[in-house]
Amino acid sequence: MTTVGTEGLQHDALCFGSDDELVETVVPFLLDGLDPSDTAMAVCGARARSVLAAATGGDPRVRFTDSSAIYRRAPQAILAIKELMEERVLAGAPRARIVGEVAFGRTPADWLEWTRFEAVVNHALAAYPVTTICIYDAQRLAPEVLSVASQTHPVLWSGGERVLNPGFVDPGALLRELSSPGPDPLEAEPPVFEGEVTDLRELRHSLHQALDRSTLPAATVNEFTFAVSEVATNAVSHGRPPVWVRTWAVGDRLLCSITDQGEGIDNPFAGFVPAHSDPARGGLGLWLARRLCDHVDFRHTAAGFTVRLATGAADPD
């Protein structure tokens, strides 16, 4: 029987090389939880869902969900798991057992964003009664992605057994070590908007005008504009002037850098979970930006402290 603790988060990983290896570990993990009435859930891509559904005999007590419905962006995934846990705890379930297959995407920028997610989970869900096995398909994923499993999970599965992982890196330390991507190719092009922020309302108006050439849906452009405005508000409120915004729009890609002369953000977990639950208090700008943009990076450069936001398709090369 799979041993699962009764306290807080257990964040495990399995790198599997075959369907048999996946089934050998994951199916007992899911089915063993049904006796103590744990919530058993598999949040996976289509192939893994098909394999696991067949191996569990279609037991209706095991819930199957498409990974793309949960792993859209890191803050949304964390919030979805928290809401599931709160729902199940209220219903009397002692724990949740979740098999998760993160959709790492195609580009190094995507990989970096979801590596951060895997690190942040250890902090954001530490108090929740949930045990996860994050599955990594060794036949499909790039070596850079497979290495994420050993960096971000305290326990690995091997031969159907849980094994302490000596390669696990403290989440805060890992987030600080992870380098932001270098200059985006779009930054070599002239921006569609560039200017110092002196009036936030005028900034939003200028951005809407500048981004009208984008081929992305209007709702996506509006979300991006809102995210830029929120980060710029943070820079004006907590940074030092001047606050400078540069924005690029080419086809189905949007990119913006917001730079101020302040000390920047020191908390490596900033923006992955909301600082509080009252929007009227403010202070949720970076969290909202992470929810609304595909990639969010911040770094110190010679120009100052810069937050970079990106949304839309990117060349996988």
C-alpha positions in Angstrom: 0.0 0.0 0.0 1.2 3.5 -0.8 2.3 5.4 2.4 0.8 8.8 2.6 1.2 11.2 5.6 -1.5 13.0 7.4 0.1 16.4 7.6 0.5 19.1 5.0 1.9 18.9 1.5 3.8 15.9 0.1 5.2 17.0 -3.3 6.6 14.0 -5.1 7.7 13.3 -8.7 7.9 10.4 -11.1 10.0 10.4 -14.2 8.6 7.4 -16.3 10.0 5.8 -19.4 7.0 3.6 -20.3 3.3 3.2 -19.8 4.0 0.2 -17.6 6.2 2.3 -15.3 3.5 5.0 -15.1 0.8 2.5 -14.2 3.0 0.6 -11.7 3.4 3.7 -9.5 0.4 5.9 -10.1 -2.5 3.4 -10.1 -1.8 2.0 -6.6 -1.4 5.6 -5.4 -4.8 6.6 -6.7 -6.7 3.5 -5.7 -5.2 3.2 -2.2 -6.7 6.6 -1.4 -10.2 5.4 -2.0 -10.4 3.4 1.2 -9.8 6.3 3.6 -12.0 8.4 1.3 -9.2 10.7 0.0 -10.0 12.6 -3.1 -8.2 10.9 -5.9 -7.6 13.0 -9.0 -5.5 12.8 -12.2 -4.8 16.1 -13.9 -2.9 14.9 -17.0 -2.5 15.2 -20.8 -4.6 13.1 -23.1 -2.2 10.1 -23.4 -1.6 9.8 -19.6 -5.3 10.2 -18.9 -6.2 7.4 -21.3 -3.6 5.0 -19.9 -4.6 5.7 -16.3 -8.3 5.6 -16.9 -7.9 2.1 -18.5 -5.7 0.9 -15.7 -8.0 2.0 -12.9 -10.9 0.2 -14.6 -12.9 3.4 -15.0 -13.5 3.7 -11.3 -15.8 6.7 -11.0 -14.3 7.8 -7.7 -11.1 8.7 -9.5 -11.5 12.1 -11.2 -9.8 12.8 -14.5 -9.2 16.4 -15.7 -7.3 17.7 -18.7 -4.1 19.3 -17.6 -4.7 22.3 -19.8 -7.8 23.2 -17.7 -5.6 23.6 -14.6 -2.0 24.4 -15.7 -2.8 27.6 -17.8 -0.7 29.9 -15.6 1.0 29.3 -12.3 -1.2 31.4 -10.0 -4.3 30.0 -11.5 -3.1 26.4 -11.0 -2.2 27.1 -7.3 -5.5 28.7 -6.7 -7.4 25.8 -8.4 -5.6 23.3 -6.1 -6.4 25.4 -3.0 -10.0 25.7 -3.9 -10.2 21.9 -4.5 -8.7 21.3 -1.1 -11.0 23.7 0.7 -14.0 22.1 -1.1 -12.9 18.5 -0.2 -12.0 19.3 3.4 -15.5 20.8 3.9 -16.9 17.6 2.4 -14.9 15.5 5.0 -12.1 14.1 2.8 -8.9 13.7 4.9 -6.5 14.3 2.0 -6.4 14.9 -1.7 -4.2 12.7 -3.9 -3.4 14.4 -7.2 -1.4 13.0 -10.1 -0.4 16.1 -12.0 1.3 16.5 -15.4 2.4 20.1 -15.9 2.1 21.3 -19.4 5.6 22.8 -19.7 5.1 24.3 -23.1 7.5 24.5 -26.0 10.0 27.2 -25.3 12.7 27.9 -22.7 10.6 30.8 -21.4 7.7 28.4 -20.8 10.0 25.9 -19.1 11.3 28.6 -16.8 7.8 29.8 -15.9 6.7 26.2 -14.9 9.9 25.4 -13.1 9.1 28.4 -10.9 5.6 27.0 -10.4 7.0 23.6 -9.3 9.3 25.4 -6.8 6.6 27.7 -5.5 4.1 24.8 -4.9 6.4 23.7 -2.0 5.8 27.0 -0.3 2.3 28.0 -1.4 0.6 24.6 -0.5 2.8 23.6 2.4 -0.1 23.6 4.9 -2.6 21.8 2.7 -3.5 18.1 3.1 -2.5 17.1 -0.4 -0.2 14.5 -1.8 0.9 15.0 -5.4 2.9 12.9 -7.8 4.0 15.1 -10.7 4.6 12.9 -13.6 7.4 13.6 -16.2 7.4 11.6 -19.5 11.0 10.8 -20.1 10.2 9.8 -23.7 8.7 13.2 -24.6 10.2 15.9 -22.4 13.5 17.8 -23.0 16.4 17.0 -20.6 16.1 20.6 -19.3 12.5 19.9 -18.2 13.3 16.4 -16.7 15.9 18.1 -14.5 13.1 20.2 -12.9 11.8 17.1 -11.2 14.9 16.6 -9.1 15.3 20.2 -8.3 11.8 20.9 -7.1 10.5 17.7 -5.5 11.7 16.5 -2.0 10.7 12.9 -2.9 11.1 10.9 -6.1 9.4 7.6 -7.0 11.5 4.7 -8.2 10.3 1.1 -8.6 7.0 1.9 -6.9 8.7 3.3 -3.8 9.2 6.8 -2.4 12.8 7.8 -2.1 14.2 11.0 -0.5 15.7 13.2 -3.2 19.2 14.5 -2.4 19.0 16.9 -5.4 16.1 18.9 -4.0 16.8 22.6 -3.8 15.2 24.9 -1.3 12.4 26.7 -3.2 13.4 30.2 -2.2 17.0 29.6 -3.1 16.1 28.0 -6.4 13.9 30.9 -7.4 16.7 33.3 -6.7 19.2 31.2 -8.7 16.9 30.8 -11.7 18.1 33.3 -14.3 15.6 35.3 -16.2 15.7 34.9 -20.0 18.0 37.2 -21.9 16.8 39.9 -24.2 13.7 39.0 -26.1 14.1 39.2 -29.9 11.3 41.8 -30.0 13.3 44.2 -27.9 15.6 44.6 -30.9 12.7 46.2 -32.8 11.4 49.7 -32.3 8.7 49.7 -29.6 5.1 50.7 -30.5 5.0 52.7 -27.3 7.7 54.2 -25.2 7.4 56.8 -22.5 7.8 57.9 -18.9 4.8 57.2 -16.7 3.4 60.5 -15.4 -0.3 59.7 -15.5 -1.6 56.1 -15.2 -4.9 56.8 -16.9 -3.0 58.4 -19.9 -0.7 55.3 -19.9 -3.7 53.0 -20.3 -5.1 55.1 -23.1 -1.7 55.2 -24.9 -1.3 51.4 -24.6 -4.7 50.7 -26.1 -3.9 52.9 -29.0 -0.5 51.4 -29.5 -1.7 47.8 -29.3 -4.5 48.0 -31.8 -2.2 46.4 -34.5 -2.1 43.1 -32.5 -3.8 40.1 -34.0 -4.6 38.7 -30.5 -8.2 38.8 -29.3 -9.4 42.1 -27.9 -9.9 40.5 -24.5 -6.2 39.4 -24.4 -5.0 42.8 -25.3 -7.2 44.4 -22.6 -5.9 41.9 -20.0 -2.3 42.7 -21.1 -3.0 46.4 -20.8 -4.4 46.0 -17.4 -1.4 43.9 -16.3 1.0 46.6 -17.5 -1.0 49.2 -15.7 -0.9 47.2 -12.4 2.9 46.8 -12.6 3.4 50.4 -13.5 1.2 51.4 -10.5 3.5 49.3 -8.3 6.6 51.0 -9.8 5.1 54.5 -9.2 4.0 53.6 -5.7 6.9 51.6 -4.4 9.8 52.3 -6.8 11.7 55.5 -7.6 11.2 57.7 -10.6 11.5 57.9 -13.5 9.2 54.9 -14.4 9.7 54.1 -18.0 7.5 51.8 -20.1 8.4 50.2 -23.4 5.9 48.1 -25.3 6.2 45.9 -28.4 3.4 44.3 -30.5 4.1 42.1 -33.4 1.4 39.9 -34.8 0.3 37.6 -32.0 2.9 38.6 -29.4 2.9 41.4 -26.8 5.9 42.4 -24.7 6.3 45.2 -22.2 9.1 46.3 -19.9 8.5 48.5 -16.9 11.6 50.0 -15.4 12.1 52.2 -12.3 15.1 53.2 -10.2 14.0 51.6 -6.9 15.4 48.6 -5.1 13.0 46.2 -6.7 11.4 43.0 -5.4 13.3 40.8 -3.0 10.6 38.2 -2.2 11.2 35.2 -4.6 7.6 34.1 -4.1 6.1 37.5 -5.0 3.1 37.4 -7.3 2.5 33.6 -7.2 -0.1 33.8 -4.4 -2.2 36.9 -3.5 -0.8 38.9 -0.6 -4.3 39.1 0.9 -8.0 38.5 -0.1 -9.3 42.1 -0.2 -8.9 43.7 -3.7 -9.8 47.1 -2.2 -6.5 47.1 -0.2 -4.4 47.0 -3.4 -1.0 45.3 -3.4 -2.1 42.6 -5.8 -0.6 44.0 -9.0 2.1 41.4 -9.6 -0.2 38.5 -8.8 -2.7 39.9 -11.3 0.0 40.3 -13.9 1.1 36.7 -13.4 -2.5 35.6 -13.8 -3.0 37.6 -17.0 0.4 37.2 -18.8 2.2 34.1 -20.1 5.6 35.1 -18.8 6.6 37.5 -16.0 10.3 38.2 -15.2 12.0 40.8 -13.1 15.7 41.7 -12.9 18.2 44.4 -12.1 20.0 45.9 -15.0 22.1 49.0 -15.6 18.9 50.8 -16.5 17.2 50.0 -13.1 14.8 47.4 -11.8 12.7 46.0 -14.7 9.6 43.8 -14.8 9.0 42.3 -18.2 5.6 40.9 -19.2 4.9 38.8 -22.3 1.8 37.3 -23.8 1.1 35.4 -27.0 2.7 32.9 -29.3 6.5 32.6 -29.4 8.8 30.9 -31.9 9.9 27.6 -30.2 13.4 28.2 -31.6 
